[in-house]
Amino acid sequence: MIKGLTKAYETRCNGVTFALWYSPQSDLAHMRDEDPVDFDRDRLVMMVTNTQPPADRRFAFTEPKPLAGFARLFKQSGGRWVDISAEQIDPRHAGKASKVKMRFEAVGDVYTSTLVYPAFTTITDPQKIERGDFLLRLAAFPYIEVEGQPCELHLPDLPIRVR
């Protein structure tokens, strides 16, 4: 359990558990990255946990960063979902995602990757983010490989209400 977040997805694969937690609500200033008081309050967290032996299990994780190519943000408008995403619009957050190879040290070890909501301004014009309902859609691909075997993930669309 992660305080203030909702579990949206969990699966097991090759001795690890992958879980996706997120904030189903945010405020306008936070989403627009307009000087949020608590920068990482509203976020998405991906957790990979080594749930069974061996203790030194090898795995690789592809960080969903930069967001272009990994995430699409949809806004509800007129009863339908409109994609308000753009290509990477913030040159400070350009580049390609890379797969990070790691090894757990013990059963129960956890690896986390966090995406804070102000980062959405790197894939959409902040002025397109208004109060209302949004969907965050993450690309479907193997974020995790365990002992060289990809884990199939079926990530749900994540509804976010902006107050």
Phi and psi in radians as a Rosetta constraint file:
Dihedral C 1 N 2 CA 2 C 2 CIRCULARHARMONIC -2.085 0.35
Dihedral N 2 CA 2 C 2 N 3 CIRCULARHARMONIC 2.065 0.35
Dihedral C 2 N 3 CA 3 C 3 CIRCULARHARMONIC -0.966 0.35
Dihedral N 3 CA 3 C 3 N 4 CIRCULARHARMONIC 2.266 0.35
Dihedral C 3 N 4 CA 4 C 4 CIRCULARHARMONIC 1.472 0.35
Dihedral N 4 CA 4 C 4 N 5 CIRCULARHARMONIC -0.078 0.35
Dihedral C 4 N 5 CA 5 C 5 CIRCULARHARMONIC -2.005 0.35
Dihedral N 5 CA 5 C 5 N 6 CIRCULARHARMONIC 2.779 0.35
Dihedral C 5 N 6 CA 6 C 6 CIRCULARHARMONIC -1.970 0.35
Dihedral N 6 CA 6 C 6 N 7 CIRCULARHARMONIC 2.347 0.35
Dihedral C 6 N 7 CA 7 C 7 CIRCULARHARMONIC -1.332 0.35
Dihedral N 7 CA 7 C 7 N 8 CIRCULARHARMONIC 2.177 0.35
Dihedral C 7 N 8 CA 8 C 8 CIRCULARHARMONIC -1.835 0.35
Dihedral N 8 CA 8 C 8 N 9 CIRCULARHARMONIC -0.358 0.35
Dihedral C 8 N 9 CA 9 C 9 CIRCULARHARMONIC -2.853 0.35
Dihedral N 9 CA 9 C 9 N 10 CIRCULARHARMONIC 2.531 0.35
Dihedral C 9 N 10 CA 10 C 10 CIRCULARHARMONIC -2.664 0.35
Dihedral N 10 CA 10 C 10 N 11 CIRCULARHARMONIC 2.457 0.35
Dihedral C 10 N 11 CA 11 C 11 CIRCULARHARMONIC -2.620 0.35
Dihedral N 11 CA 11 C 11 N 12 CIRCULARHARMONIC 2.773 0.35
Dihedral C 11 N 12 CA 12 C 12 CIRCULARHARMONIC -1.996 0.35
Dihedral N 12 CA 12 C 12 N 13 CIRCULARHARMONIC 2.532 0.35
Dihedral C 12 N 13 CA 13 C 13 CIRCULARHARMONIC -2.774 0.35
Dihedral N 13 CA 13 C 13 N 14 CIRCULARHARMONIC 2.135 0.35
Dihedral C 13 N 14 CA 14 C 14 CIRCULARHARMONIC 0.869 0.35
Dihedral N 14 CA 14 C 14 N 15 CIRCULARHARMONIC 0.720 0.35
Dihedral C 14 N 15 CA 15 C 15 CIRCULARHARMONIC 1.545 0.35
Dihedral N 15 CA 15 C 15 N 16 CIRCULARHARMONIC 0.070 0.35
Dihedral C 15 N 16 CA 16 C 16 CIRCULARHARMONIC -2.171 0.35
Dihedral N 16 CA 16 C 16 N 17 CIRCULARHARMONIC 2.786 0.35
Dihedral C 16 N 17 CA 17 C 17 CIRCULARHARMONIC -1.986 0.35
Dihedral N 17 CA 17 C 17 N 18 CIRCULARHARMONIC 2.323 0.35
Dihedral C 17 N 18 CA 18 C 18 CIRCULARHARMONIC -1.907 0.35
Dihedral N 18 CA 18 C 18 N 19 CIRCULARHARMONIC 2.247 0.35
Dihedral C 18 N 19 CA 19 C 19 CIRCULARHARMONIC -2.283 0.35
Dihedral N 19 CA 19 C 19 N 20 CIRCULARHARMONIC 2.513 0.35
Dihedral C 19 N 20 CA 20 C 20 CIRCULARHARMONIC -2.093 0.35
Dihedral N 20 CA 20 C 20 N 21 CIRCULARHARMONIC 2.109 0.35
Dihedral C 20 N 21 CA 21 C 21 CIRCULARHARMONIC -2.069 0.35
Dihedral N 21 CA 21 C 21 N 22 CIRCULARHARMONIC 2.614 0.35
Dihedral C 21 N 22 CA 22 C 22 CIRCULARHARMONIC -2.754 0.35
Dihedral N 22 CA 22 C 22 N 23 CIRCULARHARMONIC 2.924 0.35
Dihedral C 22 N 23 CA 23 C 23 CIRCULARHARMONIC -1.619 0.35
Dihedral N 23 CA 23 C 23 N 24 CIRCULARHARMONIC 2.032 0.35
Dihedral C 23 N 24 CA 24 C 24 CIRCULARHARMONIC -1.370 0.35
Dihedral N 24 CA 24 C 24 N 25 CIRCULARHARMONIC -0.104 0.35
Dihedral C 24 N 25 CA 25 C 25 CIRCULARHARMONIC -2.372 0.35
Dihedral N 25 CA 25 C 25 N 26 CIRCULARHARMONIC 2.683 0.35
Dihedral C 25 N 26 CA 26 C 26 CIRCULARHARMONIC -2.679 0.35
Dihedral N 26 CA 26 C 26 N 27 CIRCULARHARMONIC 2.996 0.35
Dihedral C 26 N 27 CA 27 C 27 CIRCULARHARMONIC -1.884 0.35
Dihedral N 27 CA 27 C 27 N 28 CIRCULARHARMONIC 2.830 0.35
Dihedral C 27 N 28 CA 28 C 28 CIRCULARHARMONIC -1.042 0.35
Dihedral N 28 CA 28 C 28 N 29 CIRCULARHARMONIC -0.780 0.35
Dihedral C 28 N 29 CA 29 C 29 CIRCULARHARMONIC -1.094 0.35
Dihedral N 29 CA 29 C 29 N 30 CIRCULARHARMONIC -0.666 0.35
Dihedral C 29 N 30 CA 30 C 30 CIRCULARHARMONIC -1.159 0.35
Dihedral N 30 CA 30 C 30 N 31 CIRCULARHARMONIC -0.819 0.35
Dihedral C 30 N 31 CA 31 C 31 CIRCULARHARMONIC -1.116 0.35
Dihedral N 31 CA 31 C 31 N 32 CIRCULARHARMONIC -0.592 0.35
Dihedral C 31 N 32 CA 32 C 32 CIRCULARHARMONIC -1.513 0.35
Dihedral N 32 CA 32 C 32 N 33 CIRCULARHARMONIC -0.040 0.35
Dihedral C 32 N 33 CA 33 C 33 CIRCULARHARMONIC 1.041 0.35
Dihedral N 33 CA 33 C 33 N 34 CIRCULARHARMONIC 0.756 0.35
Dihedral C 33 N 34 CA 34 C 34 CIRCULARHARMONIC -1.723 0.35
Dihedral N 34 CA 34 C 34 N 35 CIRCULARHARMONIC 1.284 0.35
Dihedral C 34 N 35 CA 35 C 35 CIRCULARHARMONIC 0.943 0.35
Dihedral N 35 CA 35 C 35 N 36 CIRCULARHARMONIC 1.003 0.35
Dihedral C 35 N 36 CA 36 C 36 CIRCULARHARMONIC -1.131 0.35
Dihedral N 36 CA 36 C 36 N 37 CIRCULARHARMONIC 2.479 0.35
Dihedral C 36 N 37 CA 37 C 37 CIRCULARHARMONIC -1.169 0.35
Dihedral N 37 CA 37 C 37 N 38 CIRCULARHARMONIC -0.799 0.35
Dihedral C 37 N 38 CA 38 C 38 CIRCULARHARMONIC -2.071 0.35
Dihedral N 38 CA 38 C 38 N 39 CIRCULARHARMONIC 1.572 0.35
Dihedral C 38 N 39 CA 39 C 39 CIRCULARHARMONIC -0.904 0.35
Dihedral N 39 CA 39 C 39 N 40 CIRCULARHARMONIC -0.740 0.35
Dihedral C 39 N 40 CA 40 C 40 CIRCULARHARMONIC -1.788 0.35
Dihedral N 40 CA 40 C 40 N 41 CIRCULARHARMONIC 0.325 0.35
Dihedral C 40 N 41 CA 41 C 41 CIRCULARHARMONIC -1.073 0.35
Dihedral N 41 CA 41 C 41 N 42 CIRCULARHARMONIC -0.918 0.35
Dihedral C 41 N 42 CA 42 C 42 CIRCULARHARMONIC -1.719 0.35
Dihedral N 42 CA 42 C 42 N 43 CIRCULARHARMONIC 2.079 0.35
Dihedral C 42 N 43 CA 43 C 43 CIRCULARHARMONIC -2.770 0.35
Dihedral N 43 CA 43 C 43 N 44 CIRCULARHARMONIC 3.009 0.35
Dihedral C 43 N 44 CA 44 C 44 CIRCULARHARMONIC -2.072 0.35
Dihedral N 44 CA 44 C 44 N 45 CIRCULARHARMONIC 2.339 0.35
Dihedral C 44 N 45 CA 45 C 45 CIRCULARHARMONIC -2.209 0.35
Dihedral N 45 CA 45 C 45 N 46 CIRCULARHARMONIC 2.206 0.35
Dihedral C 45 N 46 CA 46 C 46 CIRCULARHARMONIC -1.817 0.35
Dihedral N 46 CA 46 C 46 N 47 CIRCULARHARMONIC 2.239 0.35
Dihedral C 46 N 47 CA 47 C 47 CIRCULARHARMONIC -2.134 0.35
Dihedral N 47 CA 47 C 47 N 48 CIRCULARHARMONIC 2.319 0.35
Dihedral C 47 N 48 CA 48 C 48 CIRCULARHARMONIC -2.055 0.35
Dihedral N 48 CA 48 C 48 N 49 CIRCULARHARMONIC 2.123 0.35
Dihedral C 48 N 49 CA 49 C 49 CIRCULARHARMONIC -2.099 0.35
Dihedral N 49 CA 49 C 49 N 50 CIRCULARHARMONIC 2.289 0.35
Dihedral C 49 N 50 CA 50 C 50 CIRCULARHARMONIC -1.354 0.35
Dihedral N 50 CA 50 C 50 N 51 CIRCULARHARMONIC 1.887 0.35
Dihedral C 50 N 51 CA 51 C 51 CIRCULARHARMONIC -1.755 0.35
Dihedral N 51 CA 51 C 51 N 52 CIRCULARHARMONIC -0.141 0.35
Dihedral C 51 N 52 CA 52 C 52 CIRCULARHARMONIC -2.687 0.35
Dihedral N 52 CA 52 C 52 N 53 CIRCULARHARMONIC 2.831 0.35
Dihedral C 52 N 53 CA 53 C 53 CIRCULARHARMONIC -1.021 0.35
Dihedral N 53 CA 53 C 53 N 54 CIRCULARHARMONIC 2.644 0.35
Dihedral C 53 N 54 CA 54 C 54 CIRCULARHARMONIC -1.456 0.35
Dihedral N 54 CA 54 C 54 N 55 CIRCULARHARMONIC 2.744 0.35
Dihedral C 54 N 55 CA 55 C 55 CIRCULARHARMONIC -1.162 0.35
Dihedral N 55 CA 55 C 55 N 56 CIRCULARHARMONIC -0.588 0.35
Dihedral C 55 N 56 CA 56 C 56 CIRCULARHARMONIC -1.737 0.35
Dihedral N 56 CA 56 C 56 N 57 CIRCULARHARMONIC 0.696 0.35
Dihedral C 56 N 57 CA 57 C 57 CIRCULARHARMONIC -1.057 0.35
Dihedral N 57 CA 57 C 57 N 58 CIRCULARHARMONIC 2.331 0.35
Dihedral C 57 N 58 CA 58 C 58 CIRCULARHARMONIC -1.536 0.35
Dihedral N 58 CA 58 C 58 N 59 CIRCULARHARMONIC 2.485 0.35
Dihedral C 58 N 59 CA 59 C 59 CIRCULARHARMONIC -2.652 0.35
Dihedral N 59 CA 59 C 59 N 60 CIRCULARHARMONIC 2.832 0.35
Dihedral C 59 N 60 CA 60 C 60 CIRCULARHARMONIC -2.255 0.35
Dihedral N 60 CA 60 C 60 N 61 CIRCULARHARMONIC 2.469 0.35
Dihedral C 60 N 61 CA 61 C 61 CIRCULARHARMONIC -2.301 0.35
Dihedral N 61 CA 61 C 61 N 62 CIRCULARHARMONIC 2.295 0.35
Dihedral C 61 N 62 CA 62 C 62 CIRCULARHARMONIC -1.735 0.35
Dihedral N 62 CA 62 C 62 N 63 CIRCULARHARMONIC 1.991 0.35
Dihedral C 62 N 63 CA 63 C 63 CIRCULARHARMONIC -1.170 0.35
Dihedral N 63 CA 63 C 63 N 64 CIRCULARHARMONIC 2.345 0.35
Dihedral C 63 N 64 CA 64 C 64 CIRCULARHARMONIC -1.373 0.35
Dihedral N 64 CA 64 C 64 N 65 CIRCULARHARMONIC 0.933 0.35
Dihedral C 64 N 65 CA 65 C 65 CIRCULARHARMONIC -2.457 0.35
Dihedral N 65 CA 65 C 65 N 66 CIRCULARHARMONIC 2.391 0.35
Dihedral C 65 N 66 CA 66 C 66 CIRCULARHARMONIC -1.180 0.35
Dihedral N 66 CA 66 C 66 N 67 CIRCULARHARMONIC 2.834 0.35
Dihedral C 66 N 67 CA 67 C 67 CIRCULARHARMONIC -1.183 0.35
Dihedral N 67 CA 67 C 67 N 68 CIRCULARHARMONIC -0.548 0.35
Dihedral C 67 N 68 CA 68 C 68 CIRCULARHARMONIC -0.989 0.35
Dihedral N 68 CA 68 C 68 N 69 CIRCULARHARMONIC 2.279 0.35
Dihedral C 68 N 69 CA 69 C 69 CIRCULARHARMONIC 1.589 0.35
Dihedral N 69 CA 69 C 69 N 70 CIRCULARHARMONIC -0.305 0.35
Dihedral C 69 N 70 CA 70 C 70 CIRCULARHARMONIC -1.915 0.35
Dihedral N 70 CA 70 C 70 N 71 CIRCULARHARMONIC -0.572 0.35
Dihedral C 70 N 71 CA 71 C 71 CIRCULARHARMONIC -2.308 0.35
Dihedral N 71 CA 71 C 71 N 72 CIRCULARHARMONIC 2.514 0.35
Dihedral C 71 N 72 CA 72 C 72 CIRCULARHARMONIC -2.222 0.35
Dihedral N 72 CA 72 C 72 N 73 CIRCULARHARMONIC 2.415 0.35
Dihedral C 72 N 73 CA 73 C 73 CIRCULARHARMONIC -1.980 0.35
Dihedral N 73 CA 73 C 73 N 74 CIRCULARHARMONIC 2.182 0.35
Dihedral C 73 N 74 CA 74 C 74 CIRCULARHARMONIC -1.979 0.35
Dihedral N 74 CA 74 C 74 N 75 CIRCULARHARMONIC 2.492 0.35
Dihedral C 74 N 75 CA 75 C 75 CIRCULARHARMONIC -2.042 0.35
Dihedral N 75 CA 75 C 75 N 76 CIRCULARHARMONIC 2.398 0.35
Dihedral C 75 N 76 CA 76 C 76 CIRCULARHARMONIC -1.371 0.35
Dihedral N 76 CA 76 C 76 N 77 CIRCULARHARMONIC 2.220 0.35
Dihedral C 76 N 77 CA 77 C 77 CIRCULARHARMONIC -2.593 0.35
Dihedral N 77 CA 77 C 77 N 78 CIRCULARHARMONIC 2.122 0.35
Dihedral C 77 N 78 CA 78 C 78 CIRCULARHARMONIC 1.059 0.35
Dihedral N 78 CA 78 C 78 N 79 CIRCULARHARMONIC 0.586 0.35
Dihedral C 78 N 79 CA 79 C 79 CIRCULARHARMONIC 1.435 0.35
Dihedral N 79 CA 79 C 79 N 80 CIRCULARHARMONIC 0.102 0.35
Dihedral C 79 N 80 CA 80 C 80 CIRCULARHARMONIC -2.372 0.35
Dihedral N 80 CA 80 C 80 N 81 CIRCULARHARMONIC 2.881 0.35
Dihedral C 80 N 81 CA 81 C 81 CIRCULARHARMONIC -1.655 0.35
Dihedral N 81 CA 81 C 81 N 82 CIRCULARHARMONIC 2.195 0.35
Dihedral C 81 N 82 CA 82 C 82 CIRCULARHARMONIC -1.968 0.35
Dihedral N 82 CA 82 C 82 N 83 CIRCULARHARMONIC 2.217 0.35
Dihedral C 82 N 83 CA 83 C 83 CIRCULARHARMONIC -1.293 0.35
Dihedral N 83 CA 83 C 83 N 84 CIRCULARHARMONIC 2.049 0.35
Dihedral C 83 N 84 CA 84 C 84 CIRCULARHARMONIC -1.847 0.35
Dihedral N 84 CA 84 C 84 N 85 CIRCULARHARMONIC 0.199 0.35
Dihedral C 84 N 85 CA 85 C 85 CIRCULARHARMONIC -1.324 0.35
Dihedral N 85 CA 85 C 85 N 86 CIRCULARHARMONIC 2.734 0.35
Dihedral C 85 N 86 CA 86 C 86 CIRCULARHARMONIC -2.388 0.35
Dihedral N 86 CA 86 C 86 N 87 CIRCULARHARMONIC 3.011 0.35
Dihedral C 86 N 87 CA 87 C 87 CIRCULARHARMONIC -1.083 0.35
Dihedral N 87 CA 87 C 87 N 88 CIRCULARHARMONIC 2.975 0.35
Dihedral C 87 N 88 CA 88 C 88 CIRCULARHARMONIC -0.906 0.35
Dihedral N 88 CA 88 C 88 N 89 CIRCULARHARMONIC 1.990 0.35
Dihedral C 88 N 89 CA 89 C 89 CIRCULARHARMONIC -1.791 0.35
Dihedral N 89 CA 89 C 89 N 90 CIRCULARHARMONIC -0.109 0.35
Dihedral C 89 N 90 CA 90 C 90 CIRCULARHARMONIC -1.954 0.35
Dihedral N 90 CA 90 C 90 N 91 CIRCULARHARMONIC 1.841 0.35
Dihedral C 90 N 91 CA 91 C 91 CIRCULARHARMONIC -1.090 0.35
Dihedral N 91 CA 91 C 91 N 92 CIRCULARHARMONIC -0.291 0.35
Dihedral C 91 N 92 CA 92 C 92 CIRCULARHARMONIC -1.287 0.35
Dihedral N 92 CA 92 C 92 N 93 CIRCULARHARMONIC -0.274 0.35
Dihedral C 92 N 93 CA 93 C 93 CIRCULARHARMONIC -2.099 0.35
Dihedral N 93 CA 93 C 93 N 94 CIRCULARHARMONIC 0.771 0.35
Dihedral C 93 N 94 CA 94 C 94 CIRCULARHARMONIC -1.669 0.35
Dihedral N 94 CA 94 C 94 N 95 CIRCULARHARMONIC 3.085 0.35
Dihedral C 94 N 95 CA 95 C 95 CIRCULARHARMONIC 2.087 0.35
Dihedral N 95 CA 95 C 95 N 96 CIRCULARHARMONIC -2.986 0.35
Dihedral C 95 N 96 CA 96 C 96 CIRCULARHARMONIC -2.111 0.35
Dihedral N 96 CA 96 C 96 N 97 CIRCULARHARMONIC 2.606 0.35
Dihedral C 96 N 97 CA 97 C 97 CIRCULARHARMONIC -1.201 0.35
Dihedral N 97 CA 97 C 97 N 98 CIRCULARHARMONIC 2.609 0.35
Dihedral C 97 N 98 CA 98 C 98 CIRCULARHARMONIC -2.254 0.35
Dihedral N 98 CA 98 C 98 N 99 CIRCULARHARMONIC 2.571 0.35
Dihedral C 98 N 99 CA 99 C 99 CIRCULARHARMONIC -1.456 0.35
Dihedral N 99 CA 99 C 99 N 100 CIRCULARHARMONIC 2.220 0.35
Dihedral C 99 N 100 CA 100 C 100 CIRCULARHARMONIC -1.799 0.35
Dihedral N 100 CA 100 C 100 N 101 CIRCULARHARMONIC 2.138 0.35
Dihedral C 100 N 101 CA 101 C 101 CIRCULARHARMONIC -1.637 0.35
Dihedral N 101 CA 101 C 101 N 102 CIRCULARHARMONIC 2.307 0.35
Dihedral C 101 N 102 CA 102 C 102 CIRCULARHARMONIC -2.475 0.35
Dihedral N 102 CA 102 C 102 N 103 CIRCULARHARMONIC 3.070 0.35
Dihedral C 102 N 103 CA 103 C 103 CIRCULARHARMONIC -2.469 0.35
Dihedral N 103 CA 103 C 103 N 104 CIRCULARHARMONIC 2.264 0.35
Dihedral C 103 N 104 CA 104 C 104 CIRCULARHARMONIC -1.192 0.35
Dihedral N 104 CA 104 C 104 N 105 CIRCULARHARMONIC 2.673 0.35
Dihedral C 104 N 105 CA 105 C 105 CIRCULARHARMONIC -1.741 0.35
Dihedral N 105 CA 105 C 105 N 106 CIRCULARHARMONIC -0.394 0.35
Dihedral C 105 N 106 CA 106 C 106 CIRCULARHARMONIC -2.711 0.35
Dihedral N 106 CA 106 C 106 N 107 CIRCULARHARMONIC 2.793 0.35
Dihedral C 106 N 107 CA 107 C 107 CIRCULARHARMONIC -1.136 0.35
Dihedral N 107 CA 107 C 107 N 108 CIRCULARHARMONIC 2.344 0.35
Dihedral C 107 N 108 CA 108 C 108 CIRCULARHARMONIC 1.723 0.35
Dihedral N 108 CA 108 C 108 N 109 CIRCULARHARMONIC -0.216 0.35
Dihedral C 108 N 109 CA 109 C 109 CIRCULARHARMONIC -1.088 0.35
Dihedral N 109 CA 109 C 109 N 110 CIRCULARHARMONIC 2.534 0.35
Dihedral C 109 N 110 CA 110 C 110 CIRCULARHARMONIC -2.212 0.35
Dihedral N 110 CA 110 C 110 N 111 CIRCULARHARMONIC 2.365 0.35
Dihedral C 110 N 111 CA 111 C 111 CIRCULARHARMONIC -1.951 0.35
Dihedral N 111 CA 111 C 111 N 112 CIRCULARHARMONIC 2.332 0.35
Dihedral C 111 N 112 CA 112 C 112 CIRCULARHARMONIC -2.187 0.35
Dihedral N 112 CA 112 C 112 N 113 CIRCULARHARMONIC 2.571 0.35
Dihedral C 112 N 113 CA 113 C 113 CIRCULARHARMONIC -2.235 0.35
Dihedral N 113 CA 113 C 113 N 114 CIRCULARHARMONIC 2.264 0.35
Dihedral C 113 N 114 CA 114 C 114 CIRCULARHARMONIC -2.088 0.35
Dihedral N 114 CA 114 C 114 N 115 CIRCULARHARMONIC 2.403 0.35
Dihedral C 114 N 115 CA 115 C 115 CIRCULARHARMONIC -2.135 0.35
Dihedral N 115 CA 115 C 115 N 116 CIRCULARHARMONIC 2.025 0.35
Dihedral C 115 N 116 CA 116 C 116 CIRCULARHARMONIC -1.529 0.35
Dihedral N 116 CA 116 C 116 N 117 CIRCULARHARMONIC 2.546 0.35
Dihedral C 116 N 117 CA 117 C 117 CIRCULARHARMONIC -1.070 0.35
Dihedral N 117 CA 117 C 117 N 118 CIRCULARHARMONIC -0.570 0.35
Dihedral C 117 N 118 CA 118 C 118 CIRCULARHARMONIC -1.010 0.35
Dihedral N 118 CA 118 C 118 N 119 CIRCULARHARMONIC -0.328 0.35
Dihedral C 118 N 119 CA 119 C 119 CIRCULARHARMONIC -1.168 0.35
Dihedral N 119 CA 119 C 119 N 120 CIRCULARHARMONIC -0.316 0.35
Dihedral C 119 N 120 CA 120 C 120 CIRCULARHARMONIC -1.052 0.35
Dihedral N 120 CA 120 C 120 N 121 CIRCULARHARMONIC -0.394 0.35
Dihedral C 120 N 121 CA 121 C 121 CIRCULARHARMONIC -1.215 0.35
Dihedral N 121 CA 121 C 121 N 122 CIRCULARHARMONIC -0.118 0.35
Dihedral C 121 N 122 CA 122 C 122 CIRCULARHARMONIC -1.461 0.35
Dihedral N 122 CA 122 C 122 N 123 CIRCULARHARMONIC -0.232 0.35
Dihedral C 122 N 123 CA 123 C 123 CIRCULARHARMONIC -2.129 0.35
Dihedral N 123 CA 123 C 123 N 124 CIRCULARHARMONIC 0.007 0.35
Dihedral C 123 N 124 CA 124 C 124 CIRCULARHARMONIC -2.640 0.35
Dihedral N 124 CA 124 C 124 N 125 CIRCULARHARMONIC 2.682 0.35
Dihedral C 124 N 125 CA 125 C 125 CIRCULARHARMONIC -1.164 0.35
Dihedral N 125 CA 125 C 125 N 126 CIRCULARHARMONIC 2.167 0.35
Dihedral C 125 N 126 CA 126 C 126 CIRCULARHARMONIC -0.951 0.35
Dihedral N 126 CA 126 C 126 N 127 CIRCULARHARMONIC -0.508 0.35
Dihedral C 126 N 127 CA 127 C 127 CIRCULARHARMONIC -1.231 0.35
Dihedral N 127 CA 127 C 127 N 128 CIRCULARHARMONIC -0.270 0.35
Dihedral C 127 N 128 CA 128 C 128 CIRCULARHARMONIC -1.414 0.35
Dihedral N 128 CA 128 C 128 N 129 CIRCULARHARMONIC -0.204 0.35
Dihedral C 128 N 129 CA 129 C 129 CIRCULARHARMONIC -1.586 0.35
Dihedral N 129 CA 129 C 129 N 130 CIRCULARHARMONIC 2.007 0.35
Dihedral C 129 N 130 CA 130 C 130 CIRCULARHARMONIC -2.234 0.35
Dihedral N 130 CA 130 C 130 N 131 CIRCULARHARMONIC 3.058 0.35
Dihedral C 130 N 131 CA 131 C 131 CIRCULARHARMONIC -1.124 0.35
Dihedral N 131 CA 131 C 131 N 132 CIRCULARHARMONIC 2.440 0.35
Dihedral C 131 N 132 CA 132 C 132 CIRCULARHARMONIC 2.506 0.35
Dihedral N 132 CA 132 C 132 N 133 CIRCULARHARMONIC -2.821 0.35
Dihedral C 132 N 133 CA 133 C 133 CIRCULARHARMONIC -1.807 0.35
Dihedral N 133 CA 133 C 133 N 134 CIRCULARHARMONIC 2.408 0.35
Dihedral C 133 N 134 CA 134 C 134 CIRCULARHARMONIC -2.314 0.35
Dihedral N 134 CA 134 C 134 N 135 CIRCULARHARMONIC 2.811 0.35
Dihedral C 134 N 135 CA 135 C 135 CIRCULARHARMONIC -2.212 0.35
Dihedral N 135 CA 135 C 135 N 136 CIRCULARHARMONIC 2.349 0.35
Dihedral C 135 N 136 CA 136 C 136 CIRCULARHARMONIC -1.834 0.35
Dihedral N 136 CA 136 C 136 N 137 CIRCULARHARMONIC 2.170 0.35
Dihedral C 136 N 137 CA 137 C 137 CIRCULARHARMONIC -2.037 0.35
Dihedral N 137 CA 137 C 137 N 138 CIRCULARHARMONIC 2.105 0.35
Dihedral C 137 N 138 CA 138 C 138 CIRCULARHARMONIC -1.678 0.35
Dihedral N 138 CA 138 C 138 N 139 CIRCULARHARMONIC 2.462 0.35
Dihedral C 138 N 139 CA 139 C 139 CIRCULARHARMONIC -1.043 0.35
Dihedral N 139 CA 139 C 139 N 140 CIRCULARHARMONIC 2.529 0.35
Dihedral C 139 N 140 CA 140 C 140 CIRCULARHARMONIC -1.651 0.35
Dihedral N 140 CA 140 C 140 N 141 CIRCULARHARMONIC 1.970 0.35
Dihedral C 140 N 141 CA 141 C 141 CIRCULARHARMONIC -2.847 0.35
Dihedral N 141 CA 141 C 141 N 142 CIRCULARHARMONIC 2.908 0.35
Dihedral C 141 N 142 CA 142 C 142 CIRCULARHARMONIC -1.308 0.35
Dihedral N 142 CA 142 C 142 N 143 CIRCULARHARMONIC 1.720 0.35
Dihedral C 142 N 143 CA 143 C 143 CIRCULARHARMONIC -1.173 0.35
Dihedral N 143 CA 143 C 143 N 144 CIRCULARHARMONIC -0.455 0.35
Dihedral C 143 N 144 CA 144 C 144 CIRCULARHARMONIC -2.160 0.35
Dihedral N 144 CA 144 C 144 N 145 CIRCULARHARMONIC 2.432 0.35
Dihedral C 144 N 145 CA 145 C 145 CIRCULARHARMONIC -2.188 0.35
Dihedral N 145 CA 145 C 145 N 146 CIRCULARHARMONIC 2.335 0.35
Dihedral C 145 N 146 CA 146 C 146 CIRCULARHARMONIC -2.072 0.35
Dihedral N 146 CA 146 C 146 N 147 CIRCULARHARMONIC 2.144 0.35
Dihedral C 146 N 147 CA 147 C 147 CIRCULARHARMONIC 0.871 0.35
Dihedral N 147 CA 147 C 147 N 148 CIRCULARHARMONIC 0.687 0.35
Dihedral C 147 N 148 CA 148 C 148 CIRCULARHARMONIC 1.451 0.35
Dihedral N 148 CA 148 C 148 N 149 CIRCULARHARMONIC -0.049 0.35
Dihedral C 148 N 149 CA 149 C 149 CIRCULARHARMONIC -1.814 0.35
Dihedral N 149 CA 149 C 149 N 150 CIRCULARHARMONIC 2.179 0.35
Dihedral C 149 N 150 CA 150 C 150 CIRCULARHARMONIC -1.193 0.35
Dihedral N 150 CA 150 C 150 N 151 CIRCULARHARMONIC 2.554 0.35
Dihedral C 150 N 151 CA 151 C 151 CIRCULARHARMONIC -1.767 0.35
Dihedral N 151 CA 151 C 151 N 152 CIRCULARHARMONIC 2.195 0.35
Dihedral C 151 N 152 CA 152 C 152 CIRCULARHARMONIC -1.386 0.35
Dihedral N 152 CA 152 C 152 N 153 CIRCULARHARMONIC 2.193 0.35
Dihedral C 152 N 153 CA 153 C 153 CIRCULARHARMONIC -2.049 0.35
Dihedral N 153 CA 153 C 153 N 154 CIRCULARHARMONIC 2.505 0.35
Dihedral C 153 N 154 CA 154 C 154 CIRCULARHARMONIC -2.155 0.35
Dihedral N 154 CA 154 C 154 N 155 CIRCULARHARMONIC 1.327 0.35
Dihedral C 154 N 155 CA 155 C 155 CIRCULARHARMONIC -1.279 0.35
Dihedral N 155 CA 155 C 155 N 156 CIRCULARHARMONIC 2.301 0.35
Dihedral C 155 N 156 CA 156 C 156 CIRCULARHARMONIC -1.388 0.35
Dihedral N 156 CA 156 C 156 N 157 CIRCULARHARMONIC 2.782 0.35
Dihedral C 156 N 157 CA 157 C 157 CIRCULARHARMONIC -1.162 0.35
Dihedral N 157 CA 157 C 157 N 158 CIRCULARHARMONIC 2.483 0.35
Dihedral C 157 N 158 CA 158 C 158 CIRCULARHARMONIC -1.915 0.35
Dihedral N 158 CA 158 C 158 N 159 CIRCULARHARMONIC 1.927 0.35
Dihedral C 158 N 159 CA 159 C 159 CIRCULARHARMONIC -1.288 0.35
Dihedral N 159 CA 159 C 159 N 160 CIRCULARHARMONIC 2.337 0.35
Dihedral C 159 N 160 CA 160 C 160 CIRCULARHARMONIC -2.266 0.35
Dihedral N 160 CA 160 C 160 N 161 CIRCULARHARMONIC 2.189 0.35
Dihedral C 160 N 161 CA 161 C 161 CIRCULARHARMONIC -1.729 0.35
Dihedral N 161 CA 161 C 161 N 162 CIRCULARHARMONIC 2.192 0.35
Dihedral C 161 N 162 CA 162 C 162 CIRCULARHARMONIC -1.764 0.35
Dihedral N 162 CA 162 C 162 N 163 CIRCULARHARMONIC 2.163 0.35
